[in-house]
Amino acid sequence: MALQTSPEQPAPVRQIASAIAGWVDRLGAVWVEGQVAQVNRRPGVGTVFLTLRDAAADISVPVTCSRVLFDSLDPPLVEGASVVLHAKPSYYANRGTLSLAAREIRMVGLGELLARLERRRQLLAAEGLFAPELKRSLPFLPTCVGLVTAPGSAAERDVLDNARRRWPSVRFRVVHAAMQGTRAATEVIEALERLERDPEVDVVVVARGGGSVEDLLPFSDEAVVRAVHRMRTPVVSAIGHEPDQPLLDLVADVRASTPTDAAKLVVPDVAEEVRGVTWARDRIRAVLGQLVAQEQAGLDALRSRPALAEPTTLIGARVEEVDALLQRARRTLGHLLDRADDDLGHQRARARALSPLATLERGYAVLQGADGQVLTSVAAVAAGDAVAVRVADGRVHATVDRLEQLGPGAEEPADETDEGAHDG
């Protein structure tokens, strides 16, 4: 039940401490998991004092157990070991501290550890933290490489030396963290978050030089796995433990078998790249040389053809064809002109034959009145009228002296001359 307090009626410290002790006492015995951060065995005392620490959070609590229970553990309990204990929480009001009174302690053995890690792996895999589509590719040449490792460790030297041997100008941002023990998970998470905030870091390497399953437990911690999953920067796991695979290897974008292998993955080999550029340049030169030689051979083949070797040959042949066509055109045109001339002569002869002038040339004449009208009957003129006689080479003007009308079918005497007209 909540305490009724106010500024006017505050509760004394002893009452608050007593209330907390009552609440903790009602909690009952609980099973607790953690890492043993400290073991204190005082001579002549039947109680062993332990400090149990959370693997991911900065929380610790003192634990008391009987010496008989502590000595019965096989193997012996040492600092850094993972345990599961059944304990009764107690709150000491006089000192204001919380402690656990251990009733049973179980060492987390290798088989049980592996089983628990497998269950954790399955749960995290079901959430999609290890999905292949989440894996990011490493940059070809990173601007800066982040490195999380223990200070002064062989893993740090392996990564730095091998990377600089491959690419001398590579830059590193090294953040040291504990690689085993109770603070390893917390420090690794802090190092990863620090490098994630650095805009120059293009890839992060977490390196450790192997170890036992117990030593590598921080790299299977759920908090570490989720921290790597949240990162936007690609992460390379270089724990260097082949038989057992920490969960960090599964969530990382790339897994390296050793720190040396990690150095080979994050930076290219400058000598190999130079060889690749040289090979590519030689290959391009060879291909271009082949193309030029092929095109030159094609040009030589074209130039060797008769049409290109002696271009005037084609022109000469065409000149002969043009001359033959010109002569043929001239002959055809001459034939057409000759036929047209013959046709014109025939037409001219026919026209001349039908012309009145030709009739006049045969001795006929045309008699016209004073008004120029042609006279075809004696009834159209009278004696004394002036008339004009049209002959082949001119006109004869005369006056009618006498008229003589011939009947139908009558013929004029052949030897008589026309005496009915005289020169005007």
C-alpha positions in Angstrom: 0.0 0.0 0.0 1.4 3.4 -0.9 2.5 5.7 1.9 0.5 8.8 2.6 3.0 11.6 2.8 3.0 15.4 2.3 5.4 18.3 2.8 3.7 18.9 6.2 3.8 15.2 7.2 6.9 13.6 5.6 7.9 10.0 6.3 11.2 9.4 8.1 14.0 7.6 6.4 13.5 4.6 8.7 9.9 4.3 7.6 10.9 4.4 3.9 13.7 1.9 4.4 11.3 -0.4 6.3 8.7 -0.1 3.6 11.3 -1.0 0.9 12.5 -4.0 3.0 8.9 -5.2 3.3 8.3 -4.9 -0.5 11.5 -6.7 -1.3 10.8 -9.4 1.2 7.4 -10.1 -0.4 9.2 -10.7 -3.7 10.2 -14.1 -2.6 13.0 -16.3 -4.0 13.9 -15.7 -7.7 16.2 -17.2 -10.3 18.9 -14.7 -11.5 21.4 -14.9 -14.3 24.6 -12.9 -14.5 28.4 -12.8 -14.4 30.5 -13.1 -11.3 32.4 -9.8 -11.2 34.1 -10.3 -7.8 34.6 -13.2 -5.2 35.5 -12.3 -1.6 36.4 -15.2 0.8 37.2 -13.9 4.2 39.2 -16.3 6.4 37.3 -17.7 9.3 34.0 -16.5 8.0 31.3 -19.0 6.9 29.9 -16.7 4.3 31.3 -16.0 0.8 30.6 -12.6 -0.7 30.1 -12.3 -4.4 29.3 -9.5 -6.8 26.9 -10.5 -9.6 26.9 -8.2 -12.6 24.6 -7.9 -15.6 26.4 -8.7 -18.9 24.9 -5.8 -20.8 23.9 -3.1 -18.3 26.0 -1.3 -15.7 24.2 -2.9 -12.8 25.6 -5.1 -10.0 24.3 -6.5 -6.8 26.1 -8.2 -3.9 25.4 -11.9 -3.3 26.0 -13.9 -0.1 26.2 -17.7 0.0 27.4 -20.2 2.5 31.0 -21.5 2.3 29.6 -25.1 2.1 27.6 -24.2 -1.0 30.5 -22.3 -2.6 33.0 -25.1 -2.0 30.6 -27.7 -3.4 30.7 -26.1 -6.9 32.5 -28.2 -9.5 34.4 -26.6 -11.3 35.2 -23.9 -8.8 33.5 -20.6 -9.2 35.9 -17.9 -10.6 35.5 -14.3 -11.5 34.0 -13.8 -15.0 32.0 -17.0 -14.9 28.4 -17.0 -15.9 26.0 -18.4 -13.3 22.3 -18.9 -12.7 21.4 -18.8 -9.0 18.3 -19.2 -6.9 18.4 -16.5 -4.3 16.2 -14.5 -1.8 16.4 -10.7 -2.2 16.9 -8.8 1.0 17.1 -5.1 1.8 19.2 -4.0 4.7 17.5 -0.9 6.0 20.5 0.2 8.1 22.9 0.4 5.2 20.2 1.0 2.4 21.6 -1.9 0.3 20.0 -4.7 -1.7 21.6 -8.1 -1.7 20.8 -11.6 -2.7 21.1 -14.6 -0.4 22.0 -17.5 -2.7 20.3 -20.8 -2.0 21.5 -22.7 -5.1 24.2 -21.9 -7.7 24.4 -23.5 -11.1 27.4 -23.0 -13.2 26.4 -22.4 -16.8 28.3 -25.2 -18.6 29.5 -25.3 -22.2 26.7 -27.5 -23.4 24.1 -25.4 -21.7 25.8 -22.2 -22.9 25.7 -23.4 -26.5 22.0 -24.5 -26.1 21.1 -21.1 -24.7 23.0 -19.4 -27.5 21.2 -21.5 -30.1 17.9 -20.5 -28.6 18.9 -16.9 -28.7 20.1 -17.3 -32.3 16.7 -18.7 -33.3 14.8 -15.9 -31.7 16.9 -13.2 -33.2 16.8 -14.9 -36.6 13.0 -15.0 -36.4 13.1 -11.3 -35.9 15.0 -10.9 -39.2 18.3 -9.6 -37.7 20.4 -12.1 -39.7 18.5 -11.7 -43.0 20.9 -11.8 -46.1 19.1 -8.9 -47.7 20.2 -6.6 -44.9 23.9 -7.2 -45.5 25.7 -4.2 -46.9 28.7 -4.4 -49.3 32.0 -2.9 -48.1 33.4 0.2 -49.8 36.2 -0.4 -52.3 38.5 2.1 -50.7 37.2 3.5 -47.4 38.0 7.0 -46.3 38.6 5.9 -42.7 38.3 2.5 -41.0 36.9 2.2 -37.5 38.5 -0.5 -35.3 37.1 -1.8 -32.0 39.6 -4.0 -30.2 41.4 -4.4 -26.9 44.3 -1.9 -26.2 47.7 -3.2 -27.2 46.3 -6.5 -28.4 47.7 -8.7 -31.1 44.5 -8.3 -33.0 45.0 -4.5 -33.2 48.6 -5.0 -34.5 47.4 -7.6 -37.1 44.7 -5.3 -38.5 46.8 -2.1 -38.6 50.0 -3.7 -39.9 48.4 -5.8 -42.6 46.0 -3.0 -43.8 48.8 -0.5 -44.0 51.0 -3.0 -45.8 48.3 -3.4 -48.4 47.3 0.2 -48.7 49.9 2.5 -47.0 47.6 5.6 -47.0 44.7 4.0 -45.1 43.5 5.9 -42.0 42.2 4.2 -38.9 40.0 5.4 -36.0 40.8 3.0 -33.2 38.4 2.8 -30.2 39.6 0.5 -27.4 37.2 -1.7 -25.4 37.3 -4.8 -23.2 37.1 -7.9 -25.4 36.1 -10.2 -22.5 34.8 -10.0 -19.0 31.8 -8.4 -17.4 32.3 -5.0 -19.1 33.0 -6.2 -22.6 29.5 -6.0 -24.0 28.9 -2.5 -22.6 32.2 -1.1 -23.8 31.9 -2.7 -27.3 28.4 -1.1 -27.6 29.8 2.3 -26.6 32.7 1.9 -29.1 30.3 1.0 -31.9 28.0 3.9 -31.2 31.0 6.3 -31.1 32.2 5.2 -34.5 28.7 5.3 -35.9 28.5 9.0 -35.0 31.8 9.7 -36.8 31.0 10.8 -40.4 34.4 9.9 -41.8 34.2 6.2 -40.8 33.1 4.1 -43.8 33.5 0.6 -42.2 33.9 -0.7 -38.7 36.0 -3.8 -37.7 35.4 -5.6 -34.4 38.6 -7.6 -33.8 39.7 -10.2 -31.2 42.2 -12.9 -31.5 40.0 -15.9 -30.7 39.4 -17.5 -27.3 37.2 -20.0 -25.6 33.4 -20.0 -25.8 33.2 -18.4 -22.4 35.6 -15.6 -23.4 33.5 -14.9 -26.5 30.2 -14.7 -24.7 30.1 -10.8 -25.0 30.0 -11.2 -28.8 26.8 -13.3 -28.6 25.1 -10.9 -26.2 21.7 -9.8 -27.4 22.5 -6.1 -26.7 25.6 -6.2 -28.8 23.8 -8.0 -31.6 21.0 -5.4 -31.7 23.6 -2.5 -31.6 25.3 -3.9 -34.7 21.9 -4.4 -36.4 21.0 -0.7 -35.8 24.2 0.6 -37.4 24.2 2.2 -40.8 27.9 1.7 -41.3 29.0 -1.7 -42.5 30.5 -3.9 -39.8 33.1 -6.6 -40.2 33.3 -9.3 -37.5 36.9 -10.5 -36.9 36.6 -12.5 -33.7 38.8 -15.3 -35.0 37.1 -18.3 -33.6 36.4 -21.0 -36.2 34.7 -23.9 -34.2 32.0 -21.9 -32.6 30.4 -18.9 -34.3 29.4 -16.0 -32.1 26.2 -14.3 -33.0 28.1 -11.2 -34.0 29.3 -13.1 -37.0 25.7 -13.6 -38.1 24.5 -10.0 -37.7 27.7 -8.4 -39.2 27.7 -7.5 -42.8 30.9 -9.5 -43.4 32.6 -12.2 -41.4 36.4 -12.4 -41.3 38.1 -15.6 -40.1 40.9 -13.7 -38.4 42.0 -10.0 -37.8 44.5 -10.4 -40.7 41.7 -11.6 -43.0 39.7 -8.5 -41.9 42.5 -6.2 -43.0 42.5 -7.9 -46.4 38.7 -7.4 -46.7 38.5 -3.7 -45.8 41.3 -2.3 -48.0 42.5 -3.5 -51.4 46.1 -4.5 -52.1 47.8 -1.6 -53.9 50.3 -3.9 -55.6 47.5 -6.1 -56.8 45.5 -3.1 -58.0 48.6 -1.8 -59.9 49.0 -5.1 -61.5 45.3 -5.1 -62.4 45.6 -1.6 -64.0 48.7 -2.7 -65.9 47.0 -5.8 -67.2 43.9 -3.9 -68.2 46.0 -1.2 -70.0 47.9 -3.9 -71.8 44.7 -5.7 -72.7 43.1 -2.5 -74.0 46.2 -1.8 -76.1 46.2 -5.3 -77.5 42.5 -5.0 -78.4 42.9 -1.6 -80.0 45.9 -2.9 -81.9 43.9 -5.8 -83.2 41.0 -3.4 -84.2 43.5 -1.1 -86.0 45.2 -4.0 -87.8 41.8 -5.4 -88.8 40.6 -2.1 -90.2 44.0 -1.5 -92.0 43.7 -5.0 -93.6 40.2 -4.0 -94.8 41.5 -0.8 -96.3 44.3 -2.6 -98.0 41.8 -5.1 -99.4 39.7 -2.3 -100.7 42.7 -0.5 -102.2 43.8 -3.7 -104.0 40.5 -4.0 -105.9 40.8 -3.0 -109.6 38.1 -0.4 -109.2 40.2 1.4 -106.6 43.6 0.5 -107.9 42.8 2.1 -111.3 39.7 4.3 -110.9 39.9 5.5 -114.5 39.0 2.0 -115.8 35.4 2.5 -114.6 35.4 6.0 -116.2 36.7 4.7 -119.5 34.0 2.0 -119.6 31.4 4.6 -118.9 32.8 7.0 -121.6 32.5 4.2 -124.2 28.9 3.5 -123.1 28.1 7.3 -123.3 29.7 7.5 -126.9 27.7 4.5 -128.0 24.5 5.9 -126.6 25.3 9.3 -128.2 25.9 7.7 -131.6 22.7 5.7 -131.3 20.8 8.8 -130.3 22.2 10.6 -133.3 21.3 7.8 -135.7 17.8 7.6 -134.2 17.3 11.3 -134.5 18.6 11.3 -138.1 16.1 8.6 -139.0 13.3 10.5 -137.4 14.3 13.7 -139.2 14.6 12.0 -142.5 11.1 10.4 -142.1 9.7 13.8 -141.0 11.3 15.5 -144.1 9.8 12.9 -146.4 6.4 13.4 -144.7 6.8 17.1 -145.0 7.6 16.8 -148.8 4.6 14.6 -149.3 2.3 17.0 -147.4 3.8 20.0 -149.3 3.2 18.3 -152.6 -0.3 17.4 -151.7 -0.9 21.0 -150.5 0.5 22.4 -153.7 -1.6 20.0 -155.7 -4.7 21.3 -154.0 -3.7 24.9 -154.1 -5.7 27.3 -156.4 -2.5 28.8 -157.6 -1.5 25.5 -159.1 -4.8 25.4 -160.9 -4.1 28.9 -162.2 -0.7 27.8 -163.4 -2.5 25.2 -165.6 -4.2 28.0 -167.5 -7.3 28.6 -165.5 -8.3 32.1 -164.3 -10.6 33.5 -161.6 -13.0 36.3 -162.5 -13.8 38.8 -159.8 -16.2 41.7 -159.7 -15.4 45.3 -158.8 -16.1 44.5 -155.2 -13.6 41.6 -155.2 -16.3 38.9 -155.1 -15.6 35.8 -157.3 -18.1 35.7 -160.2 -19.4 32.2 -161.0 -22.3 33.1 -163.2 -23.0 35.5 -166.1 -26.0 36.6 -164.2 -23.8 38.4 -161.7 -22.4 40.9 -164.2 -23.7 43.1 -167.0 -22.2 44.5 -170.2 -19.9 47.3 -169.4 -19.0 46.2 -165.8 -15.4 46.3 -164.8 -14.0 43.0 -163.8 -10.6 41.6 -162.7 -9.2 38.3 -164.1 -6.8 36.6 -161.6 -4.2 34.5 -163.4 -1.1 32.7 -162.1 1.3 35.6 -162.1 -1.1 38.6 -161.7 -4.5 40.3 -162.5 -6.0 41.5 -165.7 -8.5 44.4 -165.5 -11.1 44.4 -168.2 -14.5 45.6 -169.1 -17.4 43.3 -170.1 -18.2 43.8 -173.7 -20.7 41.0 -174.4 -22.3 38.2 -172.4 -23.0 34.7 -173.7 -24.8 32.2 -171.6 -24.4 28.5 -172.3 -27.1 26.0 -171.6 -26.7 23.0 -169.4 -24.3 20.4 -171.0 -23.1 22.9 -173.6 -19.4 23.0 -174.5 -17.4 26.0 -175.5 -15.7 25.8 -179.0 -12.1 24.9 -178.6 -10.7 27.3 -181.2 -12.6 30.4 -180.2 -11.2 33.0 -178.0 -12.9 35.1 -175.5 -13.8 38.2 -177.2 -16.1 39.6 -174.6 -13.3 41.3 -172.6 -10.5 43.7 -173.4 -7.7 45.4 -171.4 -8.7 48.2 -169.2 
